[in-house]
Amino acid sequence: MATTLAERMSKFSGSPTKVAELKRQGKDIISLNVGEPDFGTPDYIKVAGMKAIADNFTKYTPGNGILELRQEIVKKLKEDNGVEYALNEVTTAVGAKQAIASTMMVIAGPGDEVLLPIPCWVSYTEMIRLAGATPVFVPVREDNYELDLDAIEQAITPRTKAIIICTPNNPTGAVYSEESLRKLAALAVAHDFFIVADEIYEKLVYDGAKHFSVASISQEVKDRTVTVNGFSKAYAMTGWRIGYAAARADVVKGIMAVQSQTTSATSAISQKAAVEALRGPQHDLEVMVEEFKRRKDYVVDRLNKI
């Protein structure tokens, strides 16, 4: 009999690969399952990456990321999201995905429950299980995919440690209203649990919708919030694997500890490129968002005519 695997392997699974498998078999597949822009990374960002290589900026960096990138992230969060973080409250990660996975390892464990509004991105479930915690599924409202605050409140138990939200949402596209996020924040404060806010799609909003960062509500809400974001969606940098998390200092210190024992640090080259993504012109982002809107409107129109 073969040596058995760790028990945790029976409790979670890897990312689905069915589409890639079918494509390898020669099937004509239109893939709508991966959140990946079909645009190339903007030239000014690519040049920054190439310059980093030419300058031999190819060594290990601090576990939480280079200073200039963390400074740009702090500036971005203040200007775009209305949240002020200190430099020791921000850390880079190998994509927003790793930031969330590391966060789960830091804030949740065996015996804990993590609420998940569904439908949701499939990886959240497995990240929670990998941390040893239990996902608790809470349906969203059927009329507009908004958070169902009554259902969330009913799902809270003494073992509730956190809730993971994604706004704008993958897969529904819902942009959670400021009102609903304020109500959720009030529950988090009253019952003392974390809000892990995945804001990776914040720039992809349409039809008058406005993104609101839950951490901006108050200090007591910010202390219970882990804000996660990255560069994959807004800057078409999925393969660069660069994201970040912002939270109170002890949470960030924990995330850094997890990363230091897994990936050591984020790619130095990607960090330099990310600095320029935030500093540079946002024209390419605006063009991409407008094209996505054109496609969205076309699909909606065709569906409504069926």
For each residue, the residues with C-beta under 8 A, 3 or more apart:
1:
2:
3:
4:
5: 9 10
6: 9
7: 10 11
8: 11 12 129 130 132
9: 5 6 12
10: 5 7
11: 7 8 129
12: 8 9 125 126 129 130
13: 126
14: 17 126
15: 122 123
16: 19 33 122
17: 14 20 21
18: 21 22
19: 16 22 23 29 31 33 34
20: 17 23 24
21: 17 18 24 25
22: 18 19 25 27 29
23: 19 20 26 27 29 31
24: 20 21
25: 21 22
26: 23
27: 22 23
28:
29: 19 22 23
30:
31: 19 23 34
32:
33: 16 19
34: 19 31
35: 170 200 201 232 233
36: 232 238
37: 233 236 238 288
38:
39: 236 284 288 291
40: 236
41: 45 46 235 236 237 240 273
42: 45 46 235 236 277 280 284 285
43: 46 47
44: 47 48 276 280 281
45: 41 42 48 49 235 237 273 274 276 277 280
46: 41 42 43 49 50 273
47: 43 44 50 51 276
48: 44 45 51 52 272 273 275 276 277
49: 45 46 52 53 240 269 270 272 273
50: 46 47 53 54
51: 47 48 54 55 272
52: 48 49 55 57 58 268 269 272 273
53: 49 50 56 57 58 269
54: 50 51
55: 51 52
56: 53 59
57: 52 53 268 269 272
58: 52 53 268 269
59: 56 268
60: 264 265 268
61: 65 66 265 266 268 271
62: 65 66 67 265
63: 91 256 259 260 264 265
64: 70 88 90 91 92 252 256
65: 61 62 69 70 90 91 92 244 265 266 271
66: 61 62 69 70 268 271 272 275
67: 62 70 71 87
68: 71 72 275
69: 65 66 72 73 92 271 272 274 275
70: 64 65 66 67 73 74 87 90 91 92
71: 67 68 74 75 87
72: 68 69 75 76 274 275 278 279
73: 69 70 76 77 90 92 244 246 278
74: 70 71 77 78 84 85 86 87 90
75: 71 72 78 79 278
76: 72 73 79 80 81 278
77: 73 74 80 81 83 84 85 90 213 227 246
78: 74 75 81 82 83 84 85
79: 75 76
80: 76 77 202
81: 76 77 78 199 202 213 215 216 227
82: 78 213 216
83: 77 78 213 215 216 222 227 246
84: 74 77 78
85: 74 77 78 89 90 246
86: 74 89 90 249
87: 67 70 71 74 90
88: 64 249 252 253
89: 85 86 246 247 248 249 252
90: 64 65 70 73 74 77 85 86 87 244 245 246 252
91: 63 64 65 70 99 244 245 252 255 256 259
92: 64 65 69 70 73 242 243 244 265 266 271 274
93: 96 98 99 102 230 242 243 244 245 255 259 266
94: 97 98 241 242 243 259 263 266 267
95: 98 99 230 232 241 242 243
96: 93 99 100 198 200 228 229 230 232 243 244
97: 94 100 101 123 243
98: 93 94 95 101 102 241 243 259 262 263
99: 91 93 95 96 102 103 228 230 243 244 245 255
100: 96 97 103 104 123 124 127 164 196 198 228 245
101: 97 98 104 105 127 130
102: 93 98 99 105 106 245 254 255 258 259 262
103: 99 100 106 107 196 226 228 245 247 251 255
104: 100 101 107 108 114 127 128 130 131 133 162 196
105: 101 102 108 130 131 254 258
106: 102 103 251 254 255 257 258
107: 103 104 161 162 194 196 226 251 254
108: 104 105 112 114 128 131 132 133 161 162
109: 112 131 132 133
110: 132 133
111: 133 159
112: 108 109 132 133 134 159 160 161 162
113: 133 134 135 136 157 159 160 161
114: 104 108 128 133 134 135 136 160 161 162 163 164
115: 136 138 152 155 156 160 162 163 164
116: 120 124 125 128 135 136 137 138 163 164
117: 120 138 139 140 147 148 152 163 165
118: 137 138 139 140
119: 140 171 172
120: 116 117 124 125 164 166 170 171
121: 124 166 170 171 198
122: 15 16 125 126
123: 15 97 100 126 127
124: 100 116 120 121 127 128 135 164 166
125: 12 116 120 122 128 129 135
126: 12 13 14 122 123 129 130
127: 100 101 104 123 124 130 131
128: 104 108 114 116 124 125 131 133 134 135 164
129: 8 11 12 125 126 132 133 134 135
130: 8 12 101 104 105 126 127
131: 104 105 108 109 127 128
132: 8 108 109 110 112 129
133: 104 108 109 110 111 112 113 114 128 129 161
134: 112 113 114 128 129 159
135: 113 114 116 124 125 128 129
136: 113 114 115 116 155 160
137: 116 118
138: 115 116 117 118 148 151 152 155
139: 117 118 142 148 151
140: 117 118 119 145 146 147 148 172 174
141: 144 145 146 147 148
142: 139 145
143: 146
144: 141 174
145: 140 141 142 169 172 173 174
146: 140 141 143 174 176 177 180
147: 117 140 141 152 165 176 180 181 183 184
148: 117 138 139 140 141 151 152
149: 152 153 180 183 184 187
150: 153 154
151: 138 139 148 154 155
152: 115 117 138 147 148 149 155 156 163 184 187
153: 149 150 156 187
154: 150 151
155: 115 136 138 151 152 160
156: 115 152 153 160 187 191 193
157: 113 160
158:
159: 111 112 113 134
160: 112 113 114 115 136 155 156 157 163 191 193
161: 107 108 112 113 114 133 193 194
162: 104 107 108 112 114 115 193 194 195 196
163: 114 115 116 117 152 160 184 188 193 194 195 196
164: 100 114 115 116 120 124 128 196 198
165: 117 147 176 184 195 196 197 198 214
166: 120 121 124 169 170 198 199 200 201
167: 174 175 176 181 197 198 199 201 202 211 212
168: 173 174 175 201 202 204 205 209 211
169: 145 166 172 173 174 175 176 201
170: 35 120 121 166 200 201
171: 119 120 121
172: 119 140 145 169
173: 145 168 169
174: 140 144 145 146 167 168 169
175: 167 168 169 205 209 210 211
176: 146 147 165 167 169 180 181 212
177: 146 180 181 212
178: 181 182 210 212
179: 182 183
180: 146 147 149 176 177 183 184
181: 147 167 176 177 178 184 185 212 214 217
182: 178 179 185 186 217
183: 147 149 179 180 186 187
184: 147 149 152 163 165 180 181 187 188 195 214
185: 181 182 188 189 195 214 217 218 221 224 225
186: 182 183 189 190
187: 149 152 153 156 183 184 190 191
188: 163 184 185 191 192 193 194 195 221 224 225
189: 185 186 192 220 221 224
190: 186 187
191: 156 160 187 188
192: 188 189 224
193: 156 160 161 162 163 188 224
194: 107 161 162 163 188 224 225 226
195: 162 163 165 184 185 188 214 215 221 224 225 226
196: 100 103 104 107 162 163 164 165 225 226 228
197: 165 167 213 214 215 225 226 227 228
198: 96 100 121 164 165 166 167 228 229
199: 81 166 167 202 211 213 227 228 229
200: 35 96 166 170 228 229 230 232 233 243
201: 35 166 167 168 169 170 204 205 233
202: 80 81 167 168 199 205 211 213 229 234
203: 233 234 285 289
204: 168 201 233 234 289 292
205: 168 175 201 202 209 210 211
206: 209 289 292 293 296
207:
208:
209: 168 175 205 206
210: 175 178 205
211: 167 168 175 199 202 205
212: 167 176 177 178 181 216
213: 77 81 82 83 197 199 202 216 227
214: 165 181 184 185 195 197 217 221 225 227
215: 81 83 195 197 221 222 225 227 246
216: 81 82 83 212 213 222
217: 181 182 185 214 221 222
218: 185 221 222
219: 222 223
220: 189 223 224
221: 185 188 189 195 214 215 217 218 224 225
222: 83 215 216 217 218 219 225 248
223: 219 220 248
224: 185 188 189 192 193 194 195 220 221
225: 185 188 194 195 196 197 214 215 221 222 247
226: 103 107 194 195 196 197 245 246 247 251
227: 77 81 83 197 199 213 214 215 245 246 247
228: 96 99 100 103 196 197 198 199 200 243 244 245 246
229: 96 198 199 200 202 243 244
230: 93 95 96 99 200 233 242 243 244
231: 234 235 237 240 242 243 274 277
232: 35 36 95 96 200 235 236 237 238 240 242 243
233: 35 37 200 201 203 204 230 236 238
234: 202 203 204 231 277 285
235: 41 42 45 231 232 277 284 285
236: 37 39 40 41 42 232 233 284 288
237: 41 45 231 232 240 242 270 273 274 277
238: 36 37 232 233 241
239:
240: 41 49 231 232 237 267 270 273 274
241: 94 95 98 238 266 267 270
242: 92 93 94 95 230 231 232 237 266 267 270 271 273 274
243: 92 93 94 95 96 97 98 99 200 228 229 230 231 232
244: 65 73 90 91 92 93 96 99 228 229 230
245: 90 91 93 99 100 102 103 226 227 228 252 255
246: 73 77 83 85 89 90 215 226 227 228 252
247: 89 103 225 226 227 251 252 255
248: 89 222 223 251 252
249: 86 88 89 252 253
250: 253 254
251: 103 106 107 226 247 248 254 255
252: 64 88 89 90 91 245 246 247 248 249 255 256
253: 88 249 250 256 257
254: 102 105 106 107 250 251 257 258
255: 91 93 99 102 103 106 245 247 251 252 258 259
256: 63 64 91 252 253 259 260
257: 106 253 254 260 261
258: 102 105 106 254 255 261 262
259: 63 91 93 94 98 102 255 256 262 263 264 265
260: 63 256 257 264 265
261: 257 258
262: 98 102 258 259
263: 94 98 259 266
264: 60 63 259 260
265: 60 61 62 63 65 92 259 260 268
266: 61 65 92 93 94 241 242 263 270 271
267: 94 240 241 242 270 271
268: 52 57 58 59 60 61 66 265 271 272
269: 49 52 53 57 58 272 273
270: 49 237 240 241 242 266 267 273 274
271: 61 65 66 69 92 242 266 267 268 274 275
272: 48 49 51 52 57 66 69 268 269 275 276
273: 41 45 46 48 49 52 237 240 242 269 270 276 277
274: 45 69 72 92 231 237 240 242 270 271 277 278
275: 48 66 68 69 72 271 272 278 279
276: 44 45 47 48 272 273 279 280
277: 42 45 48 231 234 235 237 273 274 280
278: 72 73 75 76 274 275
279: 72 275 276
280: 42 44 45 276 277
281: 44 284
282: 285 286
283: 286 287
284: 39 42 235 236 281 287 288
285: 42 203 234 235 282 288 289
286: 282 283 289 290
287: 283 284 290 291
288: 37 39 236 284 285 291 292
289: 203 204 206 285 286 292 293
290: 286 287 293 294
291: 39 287 288 294 295
292: 204 206 288 289 295 296
293: 206 289 290 296 297
294: 290 291 297 298
295: 291 292 298 299
296: 206 292 293 299 300
297: 293 294 300 301
298: 294 295 301 302
299: 295 296 302 303
300: 296 297 303 304
301: 297 298 304 305
302: 298 299 305 306
303: 299 300 306
304: 300 301
305: 301 302
306: 302 303
